[in-house]
Amino acid sequence: MQDVLILGIGNPMRGDDGLGPWVAARLAAAGLNARAHAGDGTGILDAMAETAHLVLIDASQSGAPPGTPRRFDAAAATVPAEFFHYSTHRFGLAEAVETGRALGLLPAQLTVHAIEGGDFTAGERLSAPVAEAAEALILTLVAELGR
């Protein structure tokens, strides 16, 4: 079992929805155990069995200004499903976390980092406020999780 696994969730071809994979690639380049994940809930459930500490990174859409960061201790409290509704599978991040909770599958630590997206149109780029917040998150995670 791995100590920490970071999943960057999203679709890099949908603007700010590519936040998770973008951050995961940079964290992996910095030596952290990070990888991109399309966002299907079953894959997130599978990842829970791989690690004692799972970190999920995804774009959110709650109505806050683009670039607004949020951090959730998902092992301790419910993740607000209304923030994460981009999955075409209807079983995305929030649903996977709550299913894992109900089945007793959550790792000891489960942290969700969300950055409010603003532009989810087709294209491989992050909007300026999301990219700025993503850079700050990368620095934070490298400082917290780097060895």
N, C-alpha and C positions, 0 to 999 in steps of 0.2 A: 504494500500500500504506500502511495506517495504522501509526503507531508502536505504539500500544497499543489493544487491544480487550478489553473486559471482558464476559464472558457470565455472567449470574446464572442458574444452572440450577435448575429445579424447577417444581412445580405449586403455585401460590398457594392452591389450594383444599384442600390437604392438610396443614394445620398447619405444622410445622417444615420440611416439604419446600418451602415457599414462601420459604425463606431467600434463595436466589439471586436470584429476581426482586425481592424486597424490598430487598436490598442494591443491586442494579443500578439500581433506580429512584432511590434516594438518591444514588448515585454520579453518575448522569446529571444529576440536579438540581444537583450540585456542579460540573458542567461536564466530567466525564470521559466518555469514549466507552464507555458501558456500556449494555447492553440485556438484557432477559430472554430466556431460551431454554428451551424445553420439556424439553430433555435428550436428544433423539434424537441418536445418535452421528453420523449422516451430516451433520447440521447443524453439529456440532462440527468434523468434518473440513473442511467447507466454510469455516468461520471461520479455520482454520489458514492458508488461502491469502490471507486478507485483511490479515494483520498480521505484524509482526516480533516482537511480544510479545503473547501471548494469556494472559489471566488468566481462570481458570474458578473460579466460586464455587458450592459445592453443600453440601447437608446430607449428613452421613455417619451411619452406624450401625455402630459397631464394638464397642459394649459399654462405651465410656467414659462418664463422666457427661455429661448434656446440657449443651451450652454449651462443651465442650472444643474449642479451636481447633487446627487442624493446617495446616501449609503444606508443600507438596511442590514440589520443583524437578523437574517432569515431563520437562523436556528432558534431564535428567541421569540420572534413575532411573525405574524402573517405578512406576506409581501402584497402590496396593493395591486390587484390584478388590473385595475383600470389604467395603470401607468404603462403596462406592457401589452399592447394589442396589435402587434404587427405580424404575428405568426399566421401563416396561411393554413396551418394545421389545426388551429383552434385548441392546441395543447402545447402552450409555450412555457416560458420561464415561470410565471406565477403559478400556473396549473401544475407544473412539474414539482415545484417546491412544496406546494400544499399536498399533492399526492404522496410525495416522499415523506412528509410529516405524518400523514394518516397511516402510512404503511410502516412507519418506524425506520425509514431508510436514510434520514438526514445524517450527514457527517457531523462530527462534533462541532465544527465551525462551518458556517455557511454565510458568506457575505455577498451581498448584491450591490454593485455600483451601477447607478443609472445616471445618464446625462441626458437632459432634455434635448430632443432633436427639434429641428425647425423645418428642414427640407428633406422630404422622403421621395422626391422624384427620381427618375432614372438617371444614373450617372455615378461614376466612381470618384466622389469627392465628399469631404465633410465641409459643412458650412463653417465660416470663421469662428463663431462663438463655440461651436461644438469642438472644433479642432483645438482651440485654446484650452477648453476645459479638459479635453483628452490628454493634452500634454501635461497639465497639472496632475491628473490622475496617475499618469505613468510615473512621474517623479515620486508621488506618494507611495505607490505600490512597490517601486524599486527600493525605496527607503524602508518600508515596512517588511517586505518579504525577501529582499535581496540577501544574499549570504556573503 
